[in-house]
């Protein structure tokens, strides 16, 4: 088992959801078909993680997000369900490839923090309901001000797909 610090914000712009915790990521040898549908047998064997709260409070978010995760020694896999009672009003504007402005859409942000409590560096992924995503690496700027240098040219090699339903969208 591997430990990572996870933080998912989804959809931050409309609902201000936040949750962060150390997570033990289980090992499984099977690979899902990355199609955004979350119907692979591997996902049914894993529990949902949820309980997101409004930023700065302990109050449950009005609209919830759930996720599952595992690794196969080469990749970390995520299955995410974002409840969305107003799918017809979802914000999903087109931005140029690699644009950090993607967070302005109804989107999901995933921050992977490999060095735990120190947070000297992290990897950020932002994806919207259309499957458009941006990935970047951040490194502490060494000024003791909790500011980070962002390296948008970093490429994770991630494959991200989404699917939209009547009252939610999913990401894999």
Buried (B, 14 or more C-beta within 10 A) or exposed (E): EEEBBBBBBBBBEBBBBBBEEEBEBBEBEEEBEBEBBBBBEBBEEBEBBBEBBBEEEEEEBEBBBBBBBBBEEEEBBBBBBBBBEEBEEBEBEEBEEEBEEBBBBBBBBBBBBBEEEEBBBBBBBBBBBBBBBBBBBBEBEEEEEEEBEBEBEEEBEBEBBBBBEEEBBBBB
